[in-house]
């Protein structure tokens, strides 16, 4: 039995089987490359579902973390610390907002957004107690907590975890008419991913996000954009909403905000919205801790340069041009995405998404499947064009049956 096989067997024996990872055991990583415990190198074309936008072991982020590790890592929110104000101020400025509520994981931030919208609805909009409604989109993925799966349409995420949290209405993604009909006097928010990642990198029809913005403004409803995967440079803009010139009432951020170093998430909004909280009504022991703030501050500084958004635009244009050439040849049914982010629907004759992912792994490229026939490509934004082209060459070879 190889070292990889032994490690996987041990993991399977002693950890819950809530994931089905590819059979690789990573030992180290740098930039866009990972090395397994047997010394084999793999091109990372997933980037931790956008958590590693700035590459593995980014020196600026590692240096920021090391410097903070030597000072203080956790105070809890029982006390102020010297990185917190700068983090909140600079993240609010990056978003064009006023206030920040920091958490740790994306799911925690989504839960925070749900609580915030409901409280705003009762205190500011005047919705009757217990009647607040939030409209969401079918095929969404916002996390896997009990409340979040209550408005999921994914049977794998939802089945056998009830009873479910009420207060949500699901409409088709990209359908403004259905959304308009669903919004009522008791609707406090519309919660959407500007691009649906887990669903297969689904980009909404042109004008959809602008239409959502107009409708929510007219009806006095919060527009909440879950930019946990799509935000912070992935699509070629700081936020995916910017592609339609839209600014929501609230951003939900995570993944890349921690630079692949520590978990950091946040809800960012106006003082009118986040100002509804009073001490004791919401919190997190680790949310906004000094180490998280130090790393996130460096992420914000890197995004301000525009370098990573530009790379995602230029390399993304190249990626989608090359992938587009595969459509119609019998191996790829469709390609979607924006920036350095793509969903590729594999023709059934070429295998399932899982099978293609495993064949790519055998050729040194790491991607991940979703919903049976789709694979996702989302490399670190630091990837070189040469490495990206090499990865695409491996995809072509797999699709050609080589």
C-alpha positions as CSV (number, residue, x, y, z in Angstrom):
1,X,0.0,0.0,0.0
2,X,1.4,3.4,-1.0
3,X,1.7,6.4,1.4
4,X,-1.2,8.0,-0.3
5,X,-3.4,4.9,0.0
6,X,-2.4,4.5,3.7
7,X,-3.3,8.2,4.4
8,X,-6.6,8.0,2.6
9,X,-7.5,4.7,4.4
10,X,-6.8,6.3,7.8
11,X,-8.9,9.3,6.9
12,X,-11.8,7.2,5.7
13,X,-11.6,5.2,8.9
14,X,-11.5,8.1,11.4
15,X,-13.4,11.0,9.8
16,X,-17.1,11.5,8.9
17,X,-17.7,10.8,5.2
18,X,-19.3,14.2,4.5
19,X,-16.9,14.8,1.6
20,X,-15.8,12.7,-1.4
21,X,-12.3,14.1,-2.1
22,X,-10.2,13.1,-5.0
23,X,-7.6,10.5,-4.0
24,X,-4.7,12.9,-3.5
25,X,-3.0,13.8,-0.2
26,X,-1.4,17.3,-0.4
27,X,1.7,18.0,1.7
28,X,2.8,21.5,0.5
29,X,1.8,24.2,-2.0
30,X,3.2,27.3,-3.6
31,X,1.5,29.7,-6.0
32,X,-0.8,27.7,-8.3
33,X,0.9,24.4,-7.6
34,X,0.5,21.7,-4.9
35,X,2.7,18.8,-4.1
36,X,1.5,15.5,-2.6
37,X,3.1,13.3,0.1
38,X,4.9,11.3,-2.6
39,X,6.4,14.4,-4.2
40,X,4.1,14.6,-7.3
41,X,3.2,18.1,-8.4
42,X,-0.3,19.2,-9.4
43,X,-1.7,22.4,-10.9
44,X,-4.4,23.7,-8.7
45,X,-7.3,24.8,-10.9
46,X,-9.8,25.0,-8.0
47,X,-8.2,27.4,-5.5
48,X,-10.2,26.2,-2.6
49,X,-13.4,27.3,-4.3
50,X,-11.9,30.9,-4.5
51,X,-10.5,30.9,-1.0
52,X,-7.0,30.9,-2.5
53,X,-7.4,33.7,-5.0
54,X,-4.0,35.1,-4.2
55,X,-2.1,31.7,-4.5
56,X,-0.8,29.2,-2.0
57,X,1.8,30.7,0.4
58,X,1.4,34.2,-0.9
59,X,4.4,35.9,0.8
60,X,2.6,39.2,1.6
61,X,-0.1,37.3,3.4
62,X,2.3,34.9,5.2
63,X,4.4,37.8,6.4
64,X,1.3,39.6,7.6
65,X,0.2,36.5,9.5
66,X,3.7,35.8,11.0
67,X,4.0,39.4,12.2
68,X,0.6,39.2,13.9
69,X,1.3,35.7,15.4
70,X,4.1,37.2,17.3
71,X,1.9,40.0,18.8
72,X,-1.6,38.8,19.7
73,X,-4.0,36.4,17.9
74,X,-7.2,36.5,19.9
75,X,-8.8,38.8,22.4
76,X,-12.5,38.0,21.8
77,X,-14.8,40.9,21.2
78,X,-14.9,41.4,25.0
79,X,-12.0,43.9,24.3
80,X,-10.9,46.2,21.5
81,X,-7.7,45.3,19.7
82,X,-5.5,47.5,17.5
83,X,-6.3,45.9,14.1
84,X,-10.0,45.9,14.3
85,X,-10.9,49.5,13.5
86,X,-8.6,49.5,10.5
87,X,-10.0,46.3,9.2
88,X,-13.6,47.5,9.5
89,X,-12.8,50.9,8.1
90,X,-10.9,49.7,5.1
91,X,-13.3,46.8,4.2
92,X,-16.2,49.2,4.4
93,X,-14.4,51.6,2.1
94,X,-13.5,48.8,-0.4
95,X,-17.2,47.9,-0.5
96,X,-18.5,51.5,-0.7
97,X,-20.4,50.8,2.5
98,X,-20.3,52.1,6.1
99,X,-20.2,49.3,8.6
100,X,-18.8,45.7,8.9
101,X,-19.9,42.8,11.0
102,X,-17.0,40.2,11.0
103,X,-17.5,36.5,11.3
104,X,-15.3,33.4,10.4
105,X,-16.9,31.2,7.8
106,X,-19.1,32.0,4.8
107,X,-22.1,30.1,6.3
108,X,-21.8,32.2,9.5
109,X,-21.9,35.3,7.4
110,X,-25.0,34.2,5.5
111,X,-26.7,33.4,8.8
112,X,-25.7,36.8,10.0
113,X,-27.2,38.4,6.9
114,X,-30.4,36.5,7.4
115,X,-30.7,37.7,11.0
116,X,-29.7,41.2,10.0
117,X,-32.4,41.4,7.3
118,X,-35.1,40.1,9.6
119,X,-34.2,42.6,12.4
120,X,-34.0,45.5,9.9
121,X,-37.4,44.4,8.6
122,X,-39.0,44.5,12.0
123,X,-37.3,47.6,13.4
124,X,-37.0,49.8,10.3
125,X,-39.5,48.6,7.7
126,X,-42.2,47.7,10.1
127,X,-42.9,44.1,9.2
128,X,-45.2,42.5,11.8
129,X,-43.4,40.3,14.3
130,X,-42.6,36.8,13.0
131,X,-43.7,37.6,9.4
132,X,-40.5,38.5,7.7
133,X,-39.8,36.8,4.4
134,X,-36.6,36.5,2.4
135,X,-36.7,35.6,-1.3
136,X,-33.9,33.3,-2.7
137,X,-33.1,31.6,-5.9
138,X,-33.4,28.0,-6.9
139,X,-30.1,26.1,-7.2
140,X,-28.6,28.4,-4.7
141,X,-25.6,27.5,-2.5
142,X,-25.1,29.6,0.6
143,X,-23.8,27.1,3.0
144,X,-24.9,24.0,5.0
145,X,-26.3,25.2,8.3
146,X,-29.8,24.1,9.2
147,X,-31.3,27.5,8.3
148,X,-29.5,27.8,5.0
149,X,-30.4,24.3,3.8
150,X,-34.0,25.2,4.6
151,X,-34.0,27.2,1.4
152,X,-31.8,24.9,-0.7
153,X,-33.2,23.0,-3.7
154,X,-30.3,20.5,-3.5
155,X,-31.6,17.2,-2.2
156,X,-28.1,16.1,-1.0
157,X,-27.7,19.2,1.1
158,X,-31.3,19.1,2.4
159,X,-32.6,15.6,2.8
160,X,-33.0,14.1,6.3
161,X,-32.1,17.4,8.1
162,X,-35.5,18.7,8.9
163,X,-37.6,20.2,10.4
164,X,-36.6,23.3,8.3
165,X,-36.6,27.0,9.1
166,X,-39.6,28.9,7.6
167,X,-39.6,32.3,6.2
168,X,-38.1,31.8,2.7
169,X,-39.5,31.7,-0.8
170,X,-37.7,30.2,-3.7
171,X,-37.9,31.5,-7.3
172,X,-36.1,30.6,-10.5
173,X,-32.7,32.1,-10.8
174,X,-32.6,34.8,-13.5
175,X,-36.4,35.3,-13.7
176,X,-37.3,38.9,-12.8
177,X,-41.0,38.3,-13.3
178,X,-41.1,35.5,-10.8
179,X,-39.1,37.6,-8.4
180,X,-41.5,40.5,-8.7
181,X,-44.5,38.3,-8.0
182,X,-42.7,36.8,-4.9
183,X,-41.9,40.1,-3.3
184,X,-44.6,41.1,-0.9
185,X,-45.2,43.7,1.9
186,X,-43.5,41.3,4.4
187,X,-40.4,40.7,2.2
188,X,-37.3,42.0,3.9
189,X,-34.7,40.9,1.5
190,X,-33.7,39.2,-1.7
191,X,-30.7,37.0,-1.2
192,X,-28.8,36.0,-4.4
193,X,-25.4,34.9,-5.7
194,X,-24.4,37.2,-8.5
195,X,-23.0,34.1,-10.2
196,X,-24.1,30.7,-8.8
197,X,-20.9,28.8,-8.2
198,X,-21.9,25.4,-6.8
199,X,-24.7,25.2,-9.4
200,X,-22.1,25.1,-12.1
201,X,-20.9,28.8,-12.4
202,X,-24.3,30.0,-13.7
203,X,-24.2,33.6,-15.0
204,X,-27.6,35.3,-14.9
205,X,-29.1,36.9,-18.0
206,X,-27.9,40.4,-18.9
207,X,-29.8,43.0,-16.9
208,X,-31.0,40.6,-14.2
209,X,-28.9,42.0,-11.4
210,X,-29.8,45.6,-12.4
211,X,-33.4,44.6,-12.5
212,X,-33.2,43.1,-9.0
213,X,-31.6,46.3,-7.7
214,X,-34.4,48.4,-9.2
215,X,-37.1,46.2,-7.9
216,X,-35.7,45.9,-4.4
217,X,-35.2,49.7,-4.2
218,X,-38.8,50.3,-5.4
219,X,-40.3,47.9,-2.8
220,X,-38.1,48.9,0.1
221,X,-36.4,45.5,0.3
222,X,-32.8,44.7,0.9
223,X,-30.7,43.3,-1.9
224,X,-28.2,41.0,-0.4
225,X,-25.4,39.8,-2.7
226,X,-23.6,36.6,-1.6
227,X,-20.1,37.3,-3.0
228,X,-18.4,34.7,-1.0
229,X,-17.1,32.8,-4.1
230,X,-17.6,35.5,-6.8
231,X,-16.1,38.5,-4.9
232,X,-12.6,39.8,-4.3
233,X,-11.3,39.6,-7.8
234,X,-12.4,36.3,-9.1
235,X,-14.5,37.6,-12.0
236,X,-12.3,40.4,-13.1
237,X,-13.9,43.0,-10.8
238,X,-13.7,43.4,-7.0
239,X,-17.3,42.3,-6.9
240,X,-19.3,40.4,-9.5
241,X,-22.2,42.9,-9.1
242,X,-19.9,45.5,-10.7
243,X,-20.3,43.9,-14.1
244,X,-23.8,45.4,-14.2
245,X,-23.0,48.6,-12.3
246,X,-24.9,47.4,-9.3
247,X,-24.3,48.1,-5.6
248,X,-26.4,45.9,-3.3
249,X,-27.6,46.9,0.1
250,X,-25.4,44.2,1.7
251,X,-22.4,42.2,0.7
252,X,-21.6,38.8,2.2
253,X,-17.9,38.1,1.9
254,X,-15.7,35.1,2.9
255,X,-13.2,32.7,1.4
256,X,-10.6,34.9,-0.3
257,X,-11.0,37.5,2.4
258,X,-8.8,35.3,4.6
259,X,-6.2,34.8,1.8
260,X,-6.2,31.1,2.2
261,X,-4.5,31.6,5.5
262,X,-7.2,31.9,8.1
263,X,-11.1,31.8,7.9
264,X,-12.5,35.3,7.6
265,X,-15.9,36.4,6.6
266,X,-18.0,39.5,6.9
267,X,-21.3,41.2,6.3
268,X,-20.9,44.7,5.0
269,X,-23.7,47.2,4.7
270,X,-25.0,50.7,5.7
271,X,-25.3,52.1,9.2
272,X,-29.0,52.0,8.8
273,X,-29.0,48.2,8.3
274,X,-26.1,47.1,10.6
275,X,-27.0,49.8,13.1
276,X,-30.0,47.7,14.2
277,X,-27.8,45.6,16.5
278,X,-27.3,46.1,20.2
279,X,-24.8,44.4,22.5
280,X,-25.6,40.8,23.1
281,X,-27.8,40.3,20.1
282,X,-25.2,38.6,17.9
283,X,-21.6,37.6,18.1
284,X,-18.6,35.3,17.6
285,X,-15.7,34.6,19.8
286,X,-13.2,34.4,16.9
287,X,-15.0,36.9,14.6
288,X,-12.8,39.9,13.8
289,X,-9.8,38.4,15.8
290,X,-6.4,40.2,15.4
291,X,-4.9,37.5,13.2
292,X,-7.9,37.5,10.9
293,X,-7.9,41.3,10.7
294,X,-4.1,41.4,9.9
295,X,-4.4,39.0,7.0
296,X,-7.6,40.5,5.7
297,X,-6.0,44.0,5.8
298,X,-3.3,42.7,3.5
299,X,-5.9,41.2,1.2
300,X,-7.7,44.6,1.0
301,X,-4.4,46.3,0.2
302,X,-3.7,43.8,-2.6
303,X,-7.1,44.3,-4.1
304,X,-6.8,48.1,-4.1
305,X,-3.9,47.8,-6.5
306,X,-6.3,46.4,-9.2
307,X,-3.6,43.9,-10.2
308,X,-5.5,40.8,-9.5
309,X,-8.7,42.0,-11.0
310,X,-6.8,42.8,-14.2
311,X,-5.2,39.4,-14.2
312,X,-8.6,37.7,-13.8
313,X,-9.9,39.8,-16.7
314,X,-7.1,39.1,-19.1
315,X,-6.5,35.5,-18.3
316,X,-10.2,35.0,-18.0
317,X,-10.8,36.2,-21.5
318,X,-8.1,33.7,-22.7
319,X,-9.6,30.9,-20.7
320,X,-13.1,31.4,-22.0
321,X,-11.9,31.7,-25.6
322,X,-10.1,28.4,-25.4
323,X,-12.9,26.7,-23.6
324,X,-15.4,28.0,-26.1
325,X,-13.5,26.2,-28.9
326,X,-14.3,22.9,-27.2
327,X,-18.1,23.4,-27.4
328,X,-19.8,21.6,-30.2
329,X,-17.1,19.0,-30.8
330,X,-18.9,16.3,-29.0
331,X,-16.9,16.5,-25.8
332,X,-18.3,19.7,-24.1
333,X,-22.0,20.6,-24.2
334,X,-21.6,24.1,-22.7
335,X,-19.2,26.5,-21.0
336,X,-20.2,29.3,-18.6
337,X,-18.5,31.8,-16.4
338,X,-16.8,35.1,-16.0
339,X,-13.2,36.0,-15.3
340,X,-11.0,33.2,-14.1
341,X,-14.1,31.1,-13.3
342,X,-15.8,28.6,-15.6
343,X,-18.3,25.8,-15.4
344,X,-17.9,23.1,-18.1
345,X,-20.7,20.7,-18.9
346,X,-19.1,17.5,-20.1
347,X,-20.8,15.5,-22.8
348,X,-22.1,12.1,-21.4
349,X,-20.0,10.3,-24.0
350,X,-16.9,11.6,-22.3
351,X,-17.8,10.5,-18.8
352,X,-19.1,12.1,-15.6
353,X,-17.6,15.2,-14.1
354,X,-16.1,13.0,-11.4
355,X,-14.5,10.7,-14.0
356,X,-13.0,13.7,-15.9
357,X,-11.7,15.2,-12.7
358,X,-10.0,11.9,-11.8
359,X,-8.4,11.6,-15.3
360,X,-7.2,15.2,-15.0
361,X,-5.7,14.4,-11.6
362,X,-3.8,11.6,-13.2
363,X,-2.3,14.1,-15.6
364,X,-1.4,16.6,-12.8
365,X,-4.4,19.0,-12.8
366,X,-6.8,19.4,-10.0
367,X,-10.4,20.4,-10.6
368,X,-13.7,19.4,-9.0
369,X,-17.0,18.2,-10.3
370,X,-20.5,19.3,-9.4
371,X,-24.0,18.1,-10.2
372,X,-22.9,15.1,-12.1
373,X,-21.7,16.3,-15.4
374,X,-20.1,19.6,-14.7
375,X,-16.5,20.5,-13.7
376,X,-15.4,23.9,-12.4
377,X,-12.2,25.7,-13.2
378,X,-11.1,28.5,-10.8
379,X,-7.3,28.7,-10.6
380,X,-5.5,31.1,-8.3
381,X,-5.4,34.6,-9.8
382,X,-1.6,34.4,-9.7
383,X,-1.5,31.5,-12.2
384,X,0.8,32.2,-15.2
385,X,-0.6,32.0,-18.7
386,X,1.9,29.2,-19.5
387,X,0.6,27.1,-16.6
388,X,-3.0,27.9,-17.5
389,X,-2.4,26.8,-21.1
390,X,-0.7,23.6,-19.8
391,X,-3.7,22.8,-17.7
392,X,-6.0,23.4,-20.7
393,X,-3.8,21.1,-22.8
394,X,-4.4,18.3,-20.2
395,X,-8.2,19.0,-20.4
396,X,-8.1,18.7,-24.2
397,X,-6.1,15.4,-23.9
398,X,-8.6,13.9,-21.4
399,X,-11.6,14.9,-23.6
400,X,-9.9,13.4,-26.6
401,X,-9.5,10.1,-24.7
402,X,-5.7,10.2,-24.6
